[in-house]
């Protein structure tokens, strides 16, 4: 099984450490979420996640093939977990990556 886990708190992330977070907070609580802006940000994250994950999985599969680990396998299980600790969100996806066409 190949596992992808995204689980770094945004407070510990180097990008977040460089943002002026105080400008997003007020004494009267959190600002209202802008749906369009949030949706664009989510899509940018998912695009980055998809591209980087594809590269990592491809590299891992090539290395496994060279090492002989994939010998006799025509598929591998994959599980991805996205965690957002600040809002207690955990989303998991499980799938199968086919290594050879079904008709072989």
C-alpha positions, 0 to 999 in steps of 0.5 A: 500500500502507498499512503499519502498523508497531508497533516501539518498544522497551518500554524507550524507551516513555514508559509503560514509563519510568514503571513501577517495573521493578525490582519485576519483577526479582529477583537469581535471574532473571526471575519466572515469567510469569502466563499469565492476566495475560499473556493479558489484557495481550495482549488489551488491547494488541490491542484498542488496536492494532485501534481506533487502527489502524482510525482511522488507516487510515480517516483515511488512506483519506479523505484519499487519496480527497479527494486523488484517490489512490484514483481507479480503485482498488477495493482497497488492500493492507495490511501490519501488523508487530508487533515485540517486540525483547526476545524476537525476535518479529516477526509480519506480516499482509498483507491487502486492504482492499476499497473497493467491493463485488466486484459493482461 
